């Protein structure tokens, strides 16, 4: 039985939320439906065999690939892409069941759909290369990448609207970044580096707003993709445009504080972790700029950490007192 489930049940029983009879029924149900040891062994053996198969395929395919004609290589890519899509669609029908080492058909289908997305991108790029070599359809490399990104983005959008699963959420986000990046490289080939940061901030902001409006789920994943992309974009902009190291570090710290504040307002821990990471990285840089001696950064961080812990404990105690009263 899952330890977390057991802990929840014990806490509910101890606080009289469920009676002893209900507790025993739930425990019996979980223990009878839990994966038995034989199933775990079979799953481990299957996973191990799959890893050996994959490693053998990775080692054999390059040797086989060079000896195949163009049409055979293309056929292999198309068949692989379709097989992955078909396998993902088939595994969707296994509701609540186990498929190989996945706990549910849903997770397996999500993983297979991601692989099919990657395979589709490779297939489209390969087709465009063949058409260019035989002089049927010749375009510049930037245009070729843009065409591939449009098709992959369309496919990712279809899969996300169909499944609403986490991995499809990730695939859709990076497909959009791939498309906008290739479009920007085509339209503005001589753009300054900070424009890439500006694009990242724009994408992250749009993604965050759509997550906040509940259009993109799960919310923690949407906020993670949004906040991390904005943080990367702002870092690129600040480090590129501001030559004063001290000022750039201060701005990055202010941005991290804004992240911590936003995490409290939105009740999203993932944003807090990104903001805290920014503070952990940039506070020592700030201290080193002001006080070059090596002993000061860790000492000041230690003192700041102690003060924050005391403040956090005090606020938590205050909140508990308010709830009690």
N, C-alpha and C positions, 0 to 999 in steps of 0.2 A: 504494500500500500504506500502511496506517495506520502513522504514525511510531512510535506506542507499541508496536505489535506488532513492528516492525523492531528497536526498541531491546531488547525482551525477547529476541528471537531472537539478536541479537548478543551479549548478555550470557550467554545459555545456551551458545552456541557457544564463547565465550572461556573459559568455566569448565568446558568438556568435558561439559556435561550432554547435548548432542546432537552428533552427528558432522556433518561437512561435507555428506554426502549427504542426511541428514534436513533440514538447514538449507536446502539448495537446493530440495528438494521442497516444503517449507512456503512458501518465498518464491514459488516458481512458482505454487503453488495460490492464495495470497493475491492475487497480481498478476492472475491469470486470472479470479478471481471478484470482484475489486474493481469498483466502479462506474466505467465508462469516462467519458470526457469528454463524449461526446454525451449520455449518460444524465444527467450532472450539468446540462448545459445545458437539457435537456428538463424536468428537475425544477425548475430555477430559473424557466423560463418558465411552467410550470404554477403554481408558487407565486405568481409575480407576477400572473398572471391571476386566481388565487383571491383575492388581496388587493384587486385592482380590483373584482372581483365583490362581495366582502364590503363594501367601502366604498360601492359603488353601492347595495347592498341596505339598508345602514344609513341612507343618505340618502333612499331612496325609501320605505321601509316606514312611517315616521311619517306621510307624506302620504297613503299608501294606507290606513293603519290608520284614520284619522279618517273616511274615507268608506265604511267597511265596517259592515254591520249586526252586532249582537251575535253572531248565530249564525255569521256568516262569520268574525268574529274568533276565536270559539271553535274553529271547524273548522280554521282556519289553525294555531292553537296545537296542537291535537291531532295534526294531520297532521305538523307539524314535529317534535313529540316522538316520534311513532312512526317517522318517517323516520330520525331520529338513532339511535334504538334499533336499527332494522333495519339501518342502515348499519354500526353498531358490530358487530352480530352477524355480518353478512356479511364484514366485514374480518377477523374472528377466523378465518375459514376459509382466509385467505391466509397459510399457515404459512411464515415465513421470507421472504415476498415483499415487494416494495416497493409501497406505495400512496401515490400522489401524492408529497409531499415527506417522508413518514415512512419510516424505515428498515425497518420491519416492520409487518405487519398488526396485530401485538399492540399496538404503540404507537398506531396509528391508532384501533383499537377502543376503547382506554382513553380517548383524547381525545374520541371521539364519545359514549361513555357518559357522560362528565362533562357534555357539552353537553346530553344528553338529561335528565340529572338537573336541571339548571338550568331547562330548558324545562318539565319536569314540575311543578316548584314554581310557575312562572309560570302554568301552565295551571290548576292546582288553585286558586290564589288568584283567578284570573279567574272560574272557575266559581262560587266562593263569592260573589263580588261580584255576578254576574248573579242568582243565587238570592236574594240579599238585596234587590236592586232590584225584582224581580218578586214579592217577598213570599212566596216558597215556603219558603225556609229562611233565617231571620234570626238571626244570632248577633253577639255583640260582637267587636270587632276582635281582642282578645287570643285569644279562642276560635278565630277564623278562622285566625290565625297558627299556633296550636297544631295545628289539624287539618292544615294544610299541612305543618308540620314532621314530624308523625307519618308522613304518606304519603311524604314525601321520605326520611326516615330508613329506612323499610321498603324503599324502592326501592334506596337506597344500600347497605343491608345485603345485599340480594339480589345486587347487582352485585359487591360485594366478595367474598362467598362463592363466587361463580361464577368470577371472574377472578383474584383475589388480586393485582391490579396496583397499582402505586404511586399512580396518580391516583385509583383507586377507594378506596384507603386514605385519601387526603386528603379525598375527598368524604364518606366515612363519618364521619371525625372531625368535620368541620365540620357535617355533618347532625346528629350527636349534640349538638354545642354549640348548634346552632339549636333543637333540640327541648328540651333542658334549660333553655336561656335563656328560651324562650317559656313553658315550664311554670312556671319560677320567677317570671316577670313576672305570670303569671295568679294564682298562689297567694299571692305576697308582693308586692303592688303598691307597698307603701310601705317596702320593704326598704332598708337602709342601703347605700351604695356598696361598703363592704368585703365585703358578702356576695357580690357579683359576683366579687371576687377569691378568696373562699373556694371558690366554685363552680369557678372556673378551676383552682385548686390540686387540687381533688378530681378533676376530669376528667383533668387532666394526670397525676396520680398513678396513677389507674386505667389510663390508656393506657400509661404506662410499665411498670407491672406486667404487663400483658398482652403488651407487646412483649418484656419480659424472659423471659416464659414461652414465647416463640416463637409465640404465637397470632397476633400481628400482624407481618406482614412487608411490605417489608424493614425490618430492625431500625433502620437509620440514620434512616429516615423516621419510624418510630414514636417513637424517642428524641428526634428533633428536635421533633415536634409536642408530645410530653410535656414536655420540658424547657423549651421556649419558653413553653408555656402556664402551667406552674408559675411560671416567672420573672415573667411578666406578672401573674399572680394575687398572688404574694407582694409585688410592687412596689405593687400597688393597696392591699393590706392594710396594709403598713408606712407608705406615704405618707398613708393615710387615718386610721389609728388613732394614729400616733406624731407628736406635734407637734414634738418636739425633732429638728431637722434633722440634727444631728451623730449622734445615736443611730440614726436611720433610715438614714443613709449607712453607718454601721458594720455594721448588720445586713445591708444589701444586699451589702456587700463580703464578709461572712462567708458569705452564700449563694452568691456567685460562687466563693469558695474551695472550698466543698462541691461545686459543680459540677465544678471542675477535678479534685478528688479522685475523684469518681464516674466521670469520664471515664477516669481511669487504671484504676480497678477494673473497669469494664465494657469497656475497650478501644474506646471510641466517641469518635471525634474530634469529632463534631458537638456533643456535650455540652461538650467542652473549649472549642470556639469560642464557645458561648453564655456559658460562665463567664468566658472571657477578655474577651469584649465587655463583660460586667458590670463587670469590674475596670477596663477602659479608661475606662468611663463614670464610675464612682463614685470611683476613686482621686483623680482631679483635684478632684472635689467635696469629698472629705475633706481634701485638702491645702489647698484654698482656705478651708475652714471654720477650719482650724487656723492657717494662715499666709496671710493675705489678700493679701500682695504677689504681683503677677502673675508674677514671675520664678520663684517657688518650685515651682508645680505642674509645669511642663515639666522643670525641672532635676531634681527628685526622681524624676520618672518616668524620666528618662534614666538616672539612677544605678541605680534599681531594675531597669530593663530590662537594663543591663549586668551587674549581679550575677546576675540570673536566667539570662542567656545563659552566663555562666561556670559556674554551678552545673549547668546542663543539659549543657554540654560535658563537665564533669567526670564526671557520672553516666553519660553515654554512653560515655566512655572506660573507666570502671570496669566497665561492663557488658561491653564488648568484651574487657577483660582477663580477666574471669571466664569468658566463653565460650571464650577461647583456652586458659586453664589447664584 
